[in-house]
Amino acid sequence: MTSLLLLVQAGQPELGWLSRKLLGVTLSSAEWVLWLLVTLSVLSIALMLERAVYFATHRLSDSEALAVKLARGEFDAVRAAIQGKKGMEAAVIREGLDSTAQGPDTVEQVIASTVSRERPQYERYLSFLGTLGNNAPFIGLFGTVLGIIKAFNDLGATNVKGAAIQQTVMAGISEALVATAVGLAVAIPAVVAFNVFNRQLKTLTSRTNALGFALVGSLRAEGRKTATSAEGR
């Protein structure tokens, strides 16, 4: 670092063309990194709210009770309960019931197809939150490095001594560390939201599968009863 300061003070005659260009870029203000982080933070908060609303409005609050009704064969009551409902659970029940005439094996395939179709709607934007949570600290660290480079460059270009040197360096470094703090502030909520939504999606998928199993099990039990009755005659 001392040799770098000496080169800066001497007008950088020993630096190559590429080194001068890169140093010129790094000596620019790191404030753009803060603006980038603030923009990403606002975007991530908007996506968190959107996902929270989506998850809340695309789920069935009484899926356990509906699973019991499906297992009992109360299909008409279940149809009435999901009328106008949205989400993976309602779609699986609706399309599964519409396919009951084709047999339980077909219903099972329809349920699997519906889950595969509906799941990406819940996963939308989660990859952005996960990526932001993993990389925002590095963006902040990049801003900190730029700020420290600029602080030492300003120190080398300023003719100060004693306590003034310490004041110049510490002020520049403290300002540079703000970028790291902002990066962490952006990353932590994004990681928390990503984990929460993924957990909710796993729970929702498990509940959806339970509804599908209840419907298919009821259809197969009904088929066995019909076959037994036919044999008895």
TORKOL-4160 file (C-alpha; in steps of 0.2 Angstrom, whole numbers, padded with zeros to 4 digits, m for minus):
233
<pt num="1" X="0000" Y="0000" Z="0000"/>
<pt num="2" X="0015" Y="0012" Z="0004"/>
<pt num="3" X="0022" Y="0009" Z="m0014"/>
<pt num="4" X="0005" Y="0013" Z="m0021"/>
<pt num="5" X="0004" Y="0029" Z="m0012"/>
<pt num="6" X="0022" Y="0033" Z="m0018"/>
<pt num="7" X="0017" Y="0030" Z="m0036"/>
<pt num="8" X="0002" Y="0041" Z="m0035"/>
<pt num="9" X="0012" Y="0055" Z="m0027"/>
<pt num="10" X="0025" Y="0053" Z="m0041"/>
<pt num="11" X="0012" Y="0055" Z="m0055"/>
<pt num="12" X="0012" Y="0036" Z="m0058"/>
<pt num="13" X="0025" Y="0035" Z="m0071"/>
<pt num="14" X="0029" Y="0017" Z="m0068"/>
<pt num="15" X="0011" Y="0011" Z="m0070"/>
<pt num="16" X="0006" Y="0003" Z="m0086"/>
<pt num="17" X="m0008" Y="0008" Z="m0097"/>
<pt num="18" X="m0020" Y="m0005" Z="m0091"/>
<pt num="19" X="m0015" Y="m0001" Z="m0073"/>
<pt num="20" X="m0018" Y="0017" Z="m0075"/>
<pt num="21" X="m0035" Y="0014" Z="m0083"/>
<pt num="22" X="m0041" Y="0002" Z="m0069"/>
<pt num="23" X="m0034" Y="0014" Z="m0055"/>
<pt num="24" X="m0044" Y="0028" Z="m0064"/>
<pt num="25" X="m0060" Y="0018" Z="m0063"/>
<pt num="26" X="m0058" Y="0013" Z="m0045"/>
<pt num="27" X="m0054" Y="0030" Z="m0039"/>
<pt num="28" X="m0071" Y="0036" Z="m0045"/>
<pt num="29" X="m0084" Y="0038" Z="m0032"/>
<pt num="30" X="m0092" Y="0023" Z="m0024"/>
<pt num="31" X="m0109" Y="0032" Z="m0021"/>
<pt num="32" X="m0116" Y="0023" Z="m0036"/>
<pt num="33" X="m0114" Y="0006" Z="m0027"/>
<pt num="34" X="m0125" Y="0013" Z="m0013"/>
<pt num="35" X="m0138" Y="0019" Z="m0025"/>
<pt num="36" X="m0138" Y="0002" Z="m0033"/>
<pt num="37" X="m0140" Y="m0006" Z="m0016"/>
<pt num="38" X="m0155" Y="0006" Z="m0012"/>
<pt num="39" X="m0163" Y="0002" Z="m0028"/>
<pt num="40" X="m0161" Y="m0017" Z="m0025"/>
<pt num="41" X="m0168" Y="m0015" Z="m0008"/>
<pt num="42" X="m0184" Y="m0006" Z="m0014"/>
<pt num="43" X="m0186" Y="m0019" Z="m0027"/>
<pt num="44" X="m0184" Y="m0033" Z="m0015"/>
<pt num="45" X="m0196" Y="m0026" Z="m0003"/>
<pt num="46" X="m0209" Y="m0024" Z="m0016"/>
<pt num="47" X="m0207" Y="m0042" Z="m0022"/>
<pt num="48" X="m0208" Y="m0048" Z="m0004"/>
<pt num="49" X="m0225" Y="m0039" Z="m0002"/>
<pt num="50" X="m0231" Y="m0046" Z="m0018"/>
<pt num="51" X="m0226" Y="m0064" Z="m0014"/>
<pt num="52" X="m0234" Y="m0062" Z="0003"/>
<pt num="53" X="m0251" Y="m0056" Z="m0004"/>
<pt num="54" X="m0250" Y="m0070" Z="m0017"/>
<pt num="55" X="m0247" Y="m0084" Z="m0005"/>
<pt num="56" X="m0261" Y="m0077" Z="0007"/>
<pt num="57" X="m0274" Y="m0076" Z="m0007"/>
<pt num="58" X="m0269" Y="m0093" Z="m0016"/>
<pt num="59" X="m0271" Y="m0105" Z="m0002"/>
<pt num="60" X="m0286" Y="m0115" Z="0006"/>
<pt num="61" X="m0287" Y="m0111" Z="0025"/>
<pt num="62" X="m0297" Y="m0127" Z="0028"/>
<pt num="63" X="m0288" Y="m0140" Z="0017"/>
<pt num="64" X="m0287" Y="m0153" Z="0031"/>
<pt num="65" X="m0306" Y="m0153" Z="0033"/>
<pt num="66" X="m0308" Y="m0154" Z="0014"/>
<pt num="67" X="m0296" Y="m0169" Z="0014"/>
<pt num="68" X="m0307" Y="m0178" Z="0026"/>
<pt num="69" X="m0322" Y="m0175" Z="0015"/>
<pt num="70" X="m0313" Y="m0181" Z="0000"/>
<pt num="71" X="m0308" Y="m0197" Z="0009"/>
<pt num="72" X="m0327" Y="m0199" Z="0014"/>
<pt num="73" X="m0332" Y="m0197" Z="m0004"/>
<pt num="74" X="m0342" Y="m0180" Z="m0001"/>
<pt num="75" X="m0337" Y="m0173" Z="m0018"/>
<pt num="76" X="m0352" Y="m0161" Z="m0020"/>
<pt num="77" X="m0348" Y="m0153" Z="m0003"/>
<pt num="78" X="m0330" Y="m0151" Z="m0008"/>
<pt num="79" X="m0335" Y="m0143" Z="m0025"/>
<pt num="80" X="m0345" Y="m0130" Z="m0016"/>
<pt num="81" X="m0332" Y="m0126" Z="m0003"/>
<pt num="82" X="m0319" Y="m0122" Z="m0017"/>
<pt num="83" X="m0330" Y="m0112" Z="m0028"/>
<pt num="84" X="m0321" Y="m0096" Z="m0033"/>
<pt num="85" X="m0305" Y="m0101" Z="m0024"/>
<pt num="86" X="m0288" Y="m0099" Z="m0032"/>
<pt num="87" X="m0272" Y="m0108" Z="m0029"/>
<pt num="88" X="m0263" Y="m0125" Z="m0031"/>
<pt num="89" X="m0275" Y="m0134" Z="m0019"/>
<pt num="90" X="m0291" Y="m0128" Z="m0027"/>
<pt num="91" X="m0284" Y="m0131" Z="m0044"/>
<pt num="92" X="m0279" Y="m0149" Z="m0039"/>
<pt num="93" X="m0296" Y="m0153" Z="m0031"/>
<pt num="94" X="m0306" Y="m0145" Z="m0046"/>
<pt num="95" X="m0297" Y="m0154" Z="m0060"/>
<pt num="96" X="m0296" Y="m0170" Z="m0050"/>
<pt num="97" X="m0315" Y="m0170" Z="m0047"/>
<pt num="98" X="m0318" Y="m0166" Z="m0065"/>
<pt num="99" X="m0308" Y="m0181" Z="m0070"/>
<pt num="100" X="m0316" Y="m0194" Z="m0058"/>
<pt num="101" X="m0326" Y="m0202" Z="m0072"/>
<pt num="102" X="m0309" Y="m0208" Z="m0080"/>
<pt num="103" X="m0304" Y="m0218" Z="m0065"/>
<pt num="104" X="m0291" Y="m0215" Z="m0051"/>
<pt num="105" X="m0276" Y="m0218" Z="m0061"/>
<pt num="106" X="m0280" Y="m0204" Z="m0073"/>
<pt num="107" X="m0285" Y="m0193" Z="m0058"/>
<pt num="108" X="m0268" Y="m0196" Z="m0051"/>
<pt num="109" X="m0259" Y="m0191" Z="m0067"/>
<pt num="110" X="m0270" Y="m0175" Z="m0068"/>
<pt num="111" X="m0266" Y="m0171" Z="m0050"/>
<pt num="112" X="m0247" Y="m0173" Z="m0054"/>
<pt num="113" X="m0249" Y="m0162" Z="m0069"/>
<pt num="114" X="m0258" Y="m0148" Z="m0060"/>
<pt num="115" X="m0245" Y="m0147" Z="m0046"/>
<pt num="116" X="m0231" Y="m0146" Z="m0059"/>
<pt num="117" X="m0241" Y="m0132" Z="m0068"/>
<pt num="118" X="m0246" Y="m0122" Z="m0053"/>
<pt num="119" X="m0229" Y="m0123" Z="m0043"/>
<pt num="120" X="m0219" Y="m0111" Z="m0054"/>
<pt num="121" X="m0232" Y="m0098" Z="m0050"/>
<pt num="122" X="m0227" Y="m0098" Z="m0032"/>
<pt num="123" X="m0209" Y="m0099" Z="m0036"/>
<pt num="124" X="m0209" Y="m0083" Z="m0046"/>
<pt num="125" X="m0197" Y="m0070" Z="m0040"/>
<pt num="126" X="m0190" Y="m0082" Z="m0026"/>
<pt num="127" X="m0174" Y="m0084" Z="m0036"/>
<pt num="128" X="m0171" Y="m0065" Z="m0036"/>
<pt num="129" X="m0173" Y="m0064" Z="m0017"/>
<pt num="130" X="m0161" Y="m0079" Z="m0015"/>
<pt num="131" X="m0148" Y="m0072" Z="m0027"/>
<pt num="132" X="m0149" Y="m0054" Z="m0019"/>
<pt num="133" X="m0147" Y="m0062" Z="m0002"/>
<pt num="134" X="m0132" Y="m0071" Z="m0007"/>
<pt num="135" X="m0123" Y="m0057" Z="m0017"/>
<pt num="136" X="m0129" Y="m0040" Z="m0009"/>
<pt num="137" X="m0115" Y="m0042" Z="0004"/>
<pt num="138" X="m0102" Y="m0044" Z="m0010"/>
<pt num="139" X="m0109" Y="m0028" Z="m0019"/>
<pt num="140" X="m0107" Y="m0019" Z="m0002"/>
<pt num="141" X="m0090" Y="m0025" Z="0000"/>
<pt num="142" X="m0085" Y="m0020" Z="m0018"/>
<pt num="143" X="m0091" Y="m0002" Z="m0013"/>
<pt num="144" X="m0081" Y="m0003" Z="0003"/>
<pt num="145" X="m0065" Y="m0008" Z="m0007"/>
<pt num="146" X="m0068" Y="0007" Z="m0019"/>
<pt num="147" X="m0070" Y="0019" Z="m0005"/>
<pt num="148" X="m0054" Y="0013" Z="0004"/>
<pt num="149" X="m0044" Y="0014" Z="m0012"/>
<pt num="150" X="m0050" Y="0032" Z="m0014"/>
<pt num="151" X="m0047" Y="0037" Z="0004"/>
<pt num="152" X="m0029" Y="0031" Z="0003"/>
<pt num="153" X="m0027" Y="0040" Z="m0014"/>
<pt num="154" X="m0033" Y="0056" Z="m0007"/>
<pt num="155" X="m0021" Y="0054" Z="0008"/>
<pt num="156" X="m0007" Y="0052" Z="m0004"/>
<pt num="157" X="m0012" Y="0067" Z="m0014"/>
<pt num="158" X="m0014" Y="0078" Z="0001"/>
<pt num="159" X="0000" Y="0087" Z="0010"/>
<pt num="160" X="m0005" Y="0083" Z="0028"/>
<pt num="161" X="0004" Y="0077" Z="0043"/>
<pt num="162" X="0001" Y="0071" Z="0061"/>
<pt num="163" X="m0016" Y="0070" Z="0067"/>
<pt num="164" X="m0023" Y="0077" Z="0050"/>
<pt num="165" X="m0017" Y="0060" Z="0042"/>
<pt num="166" X="m0027" Y="0050" Z="0054"/>
<pt num="167" X="m0042" Y="0061" Z="0052"/>
<pt num="168" X="m0041" Y="0060" Z="0033"/>
<pt num="169" X="m0039" Y="0041" Z="0033"/>
<pt num="170" X="m0052" Y="0037" Z="0046"/>
<pt num="171" X="m0065" Y="0048" Z="0038"/>
<pt num="172" X="m0063" Y="0040" Z="0021"/>
<pt num="173" X="m0063" Y="0022" Z="0028"/>
<pt num="174" X="m0079" Y="0025" Z="0039"/>
<pt num="175" X="m0088" Y="0032" Z="0024"/>
<pt num="176" X="m0082" Y="0017" Z="0014"/>
<pt num="177" X="m0088" Y="0004" Z="0027"/>
<pt num="178" X="m0106" Y="0011" Z="0025"/>
<pt num="179" X="m0107" Y="0001" Z="0009"/>
<pt num="180" X="m0104" Y="m0015" Z="0018"/>
<pt num="181" X="m0117" Y="m0011" Z="0031"/>
<pt num="182" X="m0130" Y="m0007" Z="0018"/>
<pt num="183" X="m0126" Y="m0023" Z="0008"/>
<pt num="184" X="m0129" Y="m0033" Z="0024"/>
<pt num="185" X="m0145" Y="m0023" Z="0027"/>
<pt num="186" X="m0151" Y="m0027" Z="0010"/>
<pt num="187" X="m0146" Y="m0046" Z="0011"/>
<pt num="188" X="m0153" Y="m0051" Z="0028"/>
<pt num="189" X="m0172" Y="m0047" Z="0024"/>
<pt num="190" X="m0170" Y="m0055" Z="0007"/>
<pt num="191" X="m0163" Y="m0071" Z="0014"/>
<pt num="192" X="m0176" Y="m0072" Z="0028"/>
<pt num="193" X="m0190" Y="m0069" Z="0015"/>
<pt num="194" X="m0183" Y="m0082" Z="0003"/>
<pt num="195" X="m0182" Y="m0095" Z="0017"/>
<pt num="196" X="m0200" Y="m0091" Z="0023"/>
<pt num="197" X="m0208" Y="m0092" Z="0006"/>
<pt num="198" X="m0199" Y="m0108" Z="0002"/>
<pt num="199" X="m0205" Y="m0116" Z="0018"/>
<pt num="200" X="m0223" Y="m0110" Z="0014"/>
<pt num="201" X="m0222" Y="m0118" Z="m0003"/>
<pt num="202" X="m0216" Y="m0134" Z="0004"/>
<pt num="203" X="m0230" Y="m0134" Z="0016"/>
<pt num="204" X="m0243" Y="m0129" Z="0003"/>
<pt num="205" X="m0236" Y="m0143" Z="m0009"/>
<pt num="206" X="m0238" Y="m0156" Z="0005"/>
<pt num="207" X="m0256" Y="m0151" Z="0009"/>
<pt num="208" X="m0260" Y="m0152" Z="m0010"/>
<pt num="209" X="m0253" Y="m0169" Z="m0011"/>
<pt num="210" X="m0263" Y="m0174" Z="0004"/>
<pt num="211" X="m0279" Y="m0168" Z="m0005"/>
<pt num="212" X="m0274" Y="m0178" Z="m0020"/>
<pt num="213" X="m0270" Y="m0194" Z="m0011"/>
<pt num="214" X="m0287" Y="m0192" Z="m0002"/>
<pt num="215" X="m0296" Y="m0190" Z="m0018"/>
<pt num="216" X="m0287" Y="m0205" Z="m0027"/>
<pt num="217" X="m0289" Y="m0216" Z="m0011"/>
<pt num="218" X="m0308" Y="m0212" Z="m0011"/>
<pt num="219" X="m0310" Y="m0217" Z="m0029"/>
<pt num="220" X="m0300" Y="m0233" Z="m0027"/>
<pt num="221" X="m0310" Y="m0238" Z="m0012"/>
<pt num="222" X="m0326" Y="m0234" Z="m0021"/>
<pt num="223" X="m0320" Y="m0245" Z="m0036"/>
<pt num="224" X="m0316" Y="m0259" Z="m0024"/>
<pt num="225" X="m0333" Y="m0258" Z="m0017"/>
<pt num="226" X="m0341" Y="m0258" Z="m0034"/>
<pt num="227" X="m0331" Y="m0273" Z="m0039"/>
<pt num="228" X="m0335" Y="m0283" Z="m0023"/>
<pt num="229" X="m0354" Y="m0279" Z="m0026"/>
<pt num="230" X="m0353" Y="m0285" Z="m0043"/>
<pt num="231" X="m0344" Y="m0302" Z="m0038"/>
<pt num="232" X="m0358" Y="m0304" Z="m0025"/>
<pt num="233" X="m0371" Y="m0304" Z="m0037"/>
